[in-house]
Amino acid sequence: MNSGILRVLVGLVGAFVTAVCTETLLTCGYAGIWLLASQSVQNTGDGLSFIAITAMYASGSIALPTIILIALPYAVVSNYWRKSSRRYYLWSGLVIGLLAIVAAGIWHYRYPGPPIRADFDMAFFAISSMVTGVIAALAFWLIARPDRLQHQLPASN
């Protein structure tokens, strides 16, 4: 197997793990703030562990298809276009994170249900998904190092 392909695959796995862990930490922090604001600290450990497990499941359910359907083709196209700067990947991670949460929201509301209301929770999930996308893109960039990878691969015409 080509070392460049292996680096990209390992980078995508690293981005997935980073995305799940980052979103879990952000969600637990957000829940902790709400718990402190409500001044209800009884049985907090059980509640936060449930929130952490649920956040890991939900973020993994969103991150895996995002990595496979968006990030992998995006990395291939970016390599073909010779876009490999850290800034490019950070902005791309921000946009991909936002697209992922919008797609998850549309998928969630595909059946009739209660009306959508904009509140702090929706704003948190939008912001946290963008932050998670940036951190996952940085993890991918640091592992795969597409800027160094382009110097190793011959230009395809």
Stockholm file with secondary structure:
# STOCKHOLM 1.0

chainA/1-157         MNSGILRVLVGLVGAFVTAVCTETLLTCGYAGIWLLASQSVQNTGDGLSFIAITAMYASGSIALPTIILIALPYAVVSNYWRKSSRRYYLWSGLVIGLLAIVAAGIWHYRYPGPPIRADFDMAFFAISSMVTGVIAALAFWLIARPDRLQHQLPASN
#=GR chainA/1-157 SS CCHHHHHHHHHHHHHHHHHHHHHHHHHHHHHHHHHHHHTCCTTHHHHHHHHHHHHHHHHHHHHHHHIIIIIHHHHHHHHHTTCCCHHHHHHHHHHHHHHHHHHHHHHHTSSCCSCCCCCHHHHHHHHHHHHHHHHHHHHHHHHHCHHHHHHHSCCCC
#=GC SS_cons         CCHHHHHHHHHHHHHHHHHHHHHHHHHHHHHHHHHHHHTCCTTHHHHHHHHHHHHHHHHHHHHHHHIIIIIHHHHHHHHHTTCCCHHHHHHHHHHHHHHHHHHHHHHHTSSCCSCCCCCHHHHHHHHHHHHHHHHHHHHHHHHHCHHHHHHHSCCCC
//
